[in-house]
Amino acid sequence: MIRRLFTRQFSKISILRNDSLTLERQIIEPKDFKIHTSKPTNVKPLERTITAEKYDMKIAELDPVEEQIEPDLTSVAVSVADYFLGNTHHSHHVFYSNLINIKAKKAAKVENRKFIDLRLVRLTSGSGGDGCVSFFKDNFKVHGPADGGDGGRGGHVFINIVDQHAASLHAIKKRYVARAGSKGKGSQLDGKNGGDVIIDLPLGTVIRWIPEPHLFKKFMSGREGQSLDDIYMELKLDHLDNIQMFRDGFEAGSGWIFKEHDEEYFRDREFFSELNEKVKGFDEETIFEEQYNDRFPILGLDCNKVTEKPLLLLRGGKGGLGNMHFTTKDIKGPKFCKEGRPGITANFLLELKLIADLGLVGLPNAGKSSLLRAISKARPRVGHWEFTTLQPTVGTIFSSIDKDPFTVADIPGIIKGASENKGMGLDFLRHIERSGGLVYVVSLGTADPVADLKILLEEVGPERMKDKRVLIVATKADLSDDGKNYQKLREFIETNYQDWKIIPVCAPKGENVEKCIKLMGEIAKSEKKTDSL
C-alpha cells in the first residue's frame, strides 16, 4: 500500500457524471507553473497548512496568489525550501550539481556495487489513437453507412512497489513513454490500446512532483549551499492539496479530422455547427475528467509497503471518435472523425530511503566496519549485507534460532556538518529516517568520545531521533586509558539519556560482541512490537 505524506488517504481517482463532490463542470486552459525570485506582491494571507503524518510539525504555508478563478482550484505560491520540507540541499543535489553521479561512480568503482538513491524521471502516458473515416461496402452497396471505429486508448503509466534487499534506483531509467493507441478501423473496429508502462520501484521510495527540470535549474545556478526560501513556485491546488497537472490538447469543439474539404468549409455549414455543439459537450466532459484525474499530492507518495497490484500514476489519452458516431438525419455520410486525446508528461523526483529495524551511525574511523565484521564472524548467517564505507546498505542479523532476524541499515561515516550537507551529508542521513531504533558507534580511542557523540546527535537531529530507542556501542575499548573514556561516556548518557543503553566492545578480540547483538535485537524487537500495536 502507498500512503500520502499528509493526512488524507490517496486513492486512484475516478470521476462519475453524477459525482457527489460539488464540482461544477469547467474547462481550464492549460497553464504552466510559474517561478518567482521573490514573494509575489499580490499574495493575500491565508490560514492553510499542510501537515505530514510522519512529521508532527508545520511543513509549508501556502499563500493564495489570486482569487479562486476555477471551482476546486486555487493558485498558490510556496517557497522551494518549504516545498522540499526545508531540505534545500536535497533539491540542490538533484537540480543543480552533478555531485550525486560523481559520488555514485566513485563508490561503484571502489566497492563494485551500484547505488543511487535520488533519481529524476520524466514520465509520459500514451496519446489516444485517431478515429477512422470508413463506410460499409459490399457487392450491392459501394458507399454504405459510416462504420469508422474509435481510436485506441493511450497507454497508462503504473508504479509497482517491490521488496528488494539490494535496494537502489540505479536501474530506473530517466525517461518512460507509454505507447500511443492505434487508429480506429472500418467495420466499427476500435483501435488497439497503447501498451502500458509499469515501473518497479524499491520499497521505501518517496515520489515527489517537480517542475520542468531544465527550466528549474536556471534558478538554481550559483545557489549551491544557499537557502532557497526566496524562490517561489506558483502552483494550482485543489481542495485536497493536490497539484493540478496539465496536458496539451485541442479545445472542446476542435480536434476534427476532415477527409473531404477543409475545416472552414464545414464550419460554415449549419448541419455541422449543430453537430459540433453536441460533440463540444462530450469534449468538455472528457477534458474535465482528464483534469480531475491529472492531480498529484503536493507532499508526494510514500511507498512504504509492497503493492499487491500496480498503482495507476498517469492516464493515457482517450481515443478519438470514428465517423460512425456522427450520422444524423442531416448528415448521411460523415467524412470526418475526431483526433485522439494527448497523453500527459510529468516530472518526478524519486528519493529512496532504506527500510530497516535499526540504523547504524558513526563518525569515520569509529570502528563501525570492524564491529560489523565481528558480528558477521559471530553470526555466519548474516544475510544480504555488503560491508561498505562509501554506500549505504542493509544487512540481516539472525540473533538465535528461536527468534526472528532483524535488519540494520549501515550508512557510511558522517562528519560534523553533515546536516548542512558537508561531506556526503544528507545523501546518507535520509537512510536512517525509517529505522525503528538507532545504534551510535563511538570510538573510545579518541581524545573525547563524549564530544564525538554530541556531533552525531547534532547531525542526526531531533526529528530523526523522535520516538526511537537508542543503543551506544563504545568500540575500541582496549584503547581506552584504564576505562576512563568509557566512564565519562557512560556518565554522560546516564545523566542526560537515562533510557538509553550503552555497551563497550572490542571487535578485534570479539569481546562483548554477543551481548551487543543481543541488545541490538532487543531494540529491534521492541520497535516491531510498537509498530504492530
C-alpha positions, 0 to 999 in steps of 0.5 A, spaced: 500 500 500 502 507 498 500 512 503 500 520 502 505 524 506 499 528 509 493 526 512 488 524 507 488 517 504 490 517 496 486 513 492 486 512 484 481 517 482 475 516 478 470 521 476 462 519 475 457 524 471 453 524 477 459 525 482 457 527 489 463 532 490 460 539 488 464 540 482 461 544 477 463 542 470 469 547 467 474 547 462 481 550 464 486 552 459 492 549 460 497 553 464 504 552 466 507 553 473 510 559 474 517 561 478 518 567 482 525 570 485 521 573 490 514 573 494 509 575 489 506 582 491 499 580 490 499 574 495 493 575 500 494 571 507 491 565 508 490 560 514 492 553 510 497 548 512 499 542 510 501 537 515 505 530 514 503 524 518 510 522 519 512 529 521 508 532 527 510 539 525 508 545 520 511 543 513 509 549 508 504 555 508 501 556 502 499 563 500 493 564 495 496 568 489 489 570 486 482 569 487 479 562 486 478 563 478 476 555 477 471 551 482 476 546 486 482 550 484 486 555 487 493 558 485 498 558 490 505 560 491 510 556 496 517 557 497 522 551 494 525 550 501 518 549 504 516 545 498 522 540 499 520 540 507 526 545 508 531 540 505 534 545 500 540 541 499 536 535 497 533 539 491 540 542 490 543 535 489 538 533 484 537 540 480 543 543 480 550 539 481 552 533 478 555 531 485 550 525 486 553 521 479 560 523 481 559 520 488 555 514 485 561 512 480 566 513 485 563 508 490 561 503 484 568 503 482 571 502 489 566 497 492 563 494 485 556 495 487 551 500 484 547 505 488 543 511 487 538 513 491 535 520 488 533 519 481 529 524 476 524 521 471 520 524 466 514 520 465 509 520 459 502 516 458 500 514 451 496 519 446 489 516 444 489 513 437 485 517 431 478 515 429 477 512 422 473 515 416 470 508 413 463 506 410 460 499 409 461 496 402 459 490 399 457 487 392 450 491 392 452 497 396 459 501 394 458 507 399 454 504 405 453 507 412 459 510 416 462 504 420 469 508 422 471 505 429 474 509 435 481 510 436 485 506 441 486 508 448 493 511 450 497 507 454 497 508 462 503 509 466 503 504 473 508 504 479 509 497 482 512 497 489 517 491 490 521 488 496 528 488 494 534 487 499 539 490 494 535 496 494 537 502 489 534 506 483 540 505 479 536 501 474 530 506 473 531 509 467 530 517 466 525 517 461 518 512 460 513 513 454 507 509 454 505 507 447 500 511 443 493 507 441 492 505 434 487 508 429 480 506 429 478 501 423 472 500 418 467 495 420 466 499 427 473 496 429 476 500 435 483 501 435 488 497 439 490 500 446 497 503 447 501 498 451 502 500 458 508 502 462 509 499 469 515 501 473 518 497 479 520 501 484 524 499 491 520 499 497 521 505 501 521 510 495 518 517 496 515 520 489 515 527 489 512 532 483 517 537 480 517 542 475 520 542 468 527 540 470 531 544 465 527 550 466 528 549 474 535 549 474 536 556 471 534 558 478 538 554 481 545 556 478 550 559 483 545 557 489 549 551 491 549 551 499 544 557 499 537 557 502 532 557 497 526 560 501 526 566 496 524 562 490 517 561 489 513 556 485 506 558 483 502 552 483 494 550 482 491 546 488 485 543 489 481 542 495 485 536 497 492 539 496 493 536 490 497 539 484 493 540 478 497 537 472 496 539 465 496 536 458 496 539 451 490 538 447 485 541 442 479 545 445 472 542 446 469 543 439 476 542 435 480 536 434 476 534 427 479 530 422 476 532 415 477 527 409 473 531 404 474 539 404 477 543 409 475 545 416 472 552 414 468 549 409 464 545 414 464 550 419 460 554 415 455 549 414 449 549 419 448 541 419 455 541 422 455 547 427 449 543 430 453 537 430 459 540 433 455 543 439 453 536 441 460 533 440 463 540 444 459 537 450 462 530 450 469 534 449 468 538 455 466 532 459 472 528 457 477 534 458 474 535 465 475 528 467 482 528 464 483 534 469 480 531 475 484 525 474 491 529 472 492 531 480 498 529 484 499 530 492 503 536 493 507 532 499 508 526 494 507 518 495 510 514 500 511 507 498 512 504 504 509 497 503 509 492 497 503 493 492 499 487 491 497 490 484 500 496 480 498 503 482 495 507 476 500 514 476 498 517 469 492 516 464 493 515 457 489 519 452 482 517 450 481 515 443 478 519 438 471 518 435 470 514 428 465 517 423 460 512 425 458 516 431 456 522 427 450 520 422 444 524 423 438 525 419 442 531 416 448 528 415 448 521 411 455 520 410 460 523 415 467 524 412 470 526 418 472 523 425 475 526 431 483 526 433 485 522 439 486 525 446 494 527 448 497 523 453 500 527 459 508 528 461 510 529 468 516 530 472 518 526 478 523 526 483 524 519 486 528 519 493 529 512 496 530 511 503 532 504 506 527 500 510 530 497 516 529 495 524 535 499 526 540 504 523 547 504 524 551 511 525 558 513 526 563 518 525 569 515 520 574 511 523 569 509 529 570 502 528 563 501 525 566 496 519 570 492 524 564 491 529 560 489 523 565 484 521 565 481 528 558 480 528 558 477 521 564 472 524 559 471 530 553 470 526 555 466 519 548 467 517 548 474 516 544 475 510 544 480 504 549 485 507 555 488 503 560 491 508 561 498 505 564 505 507 562 509 501 554 506 500 549 505 504 546 498 505 542 493 509 544 487 512 540 481 516 542 479 523 539 472 525 540 473 533 538 465 535 534 460 532 528 461 536 527 468 534 526 472 528 532 476 524 532 483 524 535 488 519 540 494 520 541 499 515 549 501 515 550 508 512 557 510 511 561 515 516 558 522 517 562 528 519 560 534 523 556 538 518 553 533 515 546 536 516 548 542 512 550 537 507 558 537 508 561 531 506 556 526 503 551 529 508 544 528 507 545 523 501 546 518 507 542 521 513 535 520 509 537 512 510 536 512 517 529 516 517 525 509 517 529 505 522 525 503 528 531 504 533 538 507 532 545 504 534 551 510 535 558 507 534 563 511 538 570 510 538 573 510 545 580 511 542 579 518 541 581 524 545 573 525 547 568 520 545 563 524 549 564 530 544 564 525 538 557 523 540 554 530 541 556 531 533 552 525 531 546 527 535 547 534 532 547 531 525 542 526 526 537 531 529 531 531 533 526 529 528 530 523 526 531 521 533 523 522 535 520 516 538 526 511 537 530 507 542 537 508 542 543 503 543 551 506 544 556 501 542 563 504 545 568 500 540 575 500 541 575 499 548 582 496 549 584 503 547 581 506 552 586 509 558 584 504 564 576 505 562 576 512 563 573 514 556 568 509 557 566 512 564 565 519 562 561 516 556 557 512 560 556 518 565 554 522 560 548 518 557 546 516 564 545 523 566 542 526 560 539 519 556 537 515 562 533 510 557 538 509 553 543 503 553 550 503 552 555 497 551 563 497 550 566 492 545 572 490 542 571 487 535 578 485 534 578 480 540 570 479 539 569 481 546 562 483 548 560 482 541 554 477 543 551 481 548 551 487 543 547 483 538 543 481 543 541 488 545 541 490 538 535 485 537 532 487 543 531 494 540 529 491 534 524 487 537 521 492 541 520 497 535 516 491 531 512 490 537 510 498 537 509 498 530 504 492 530 500 495 536 
